[in-house]
């Protein structure tokens, strides 16, 4: 018995929604061929691929959004630095004493 490299999604939730798309004969043949190579139905193959693409898109958007937010915070910290407090001054002084030659 051979095992495939993919896992099928659990069928715990009833599927009540429909998604339809108009595609060319070549596109349909390509999708059917790929699904058959993985031993899956066209529906399972398409749903799995679309869900993976949707998750990747959302993750990329979240990373980009975080990156922009981090960049803004970094620039803001450079432009508007917080005042140096006594604890930081003491730490710098101790460091300089410890590393003095």
MODELLER restraints for C-alpha pairs under 7 A, 6 or more apart:
rsr = mdl.restraints
at = mdl.atoms
rsr.add(forms.Gaussian(group=physical.xy_distance, feature=features.Distance(at['CA:31:A'], at['CA:42:A']), mean=6.91, stdev=0.5))
rsr.add(forms.Gaussian(group=physical.xy_distance, feature=features.Distance(at['CA:32:A'], at['CA:42:A']), mean=5.88, stdev=0.5))
rsr.add(forms.Gaussian(group=physical.xy_distance, feature=features.Distance(at['CA:35:A'], at['CA:41:A']), mean=6.02, stdev=0.5))
rsr.add(forms.Gaussian(group=physical.xy_distance, feature=features.Distance(at['CA:35:A'], at['CA:42:A']), mean=5.55, stdev=0.5))
rsr.add(forms.Gaussian(group=physical.xy_distance, feature=features.Distance(at['CA:35:A'], at['CA:45:A']), mean=5.52, stdev=0.5))
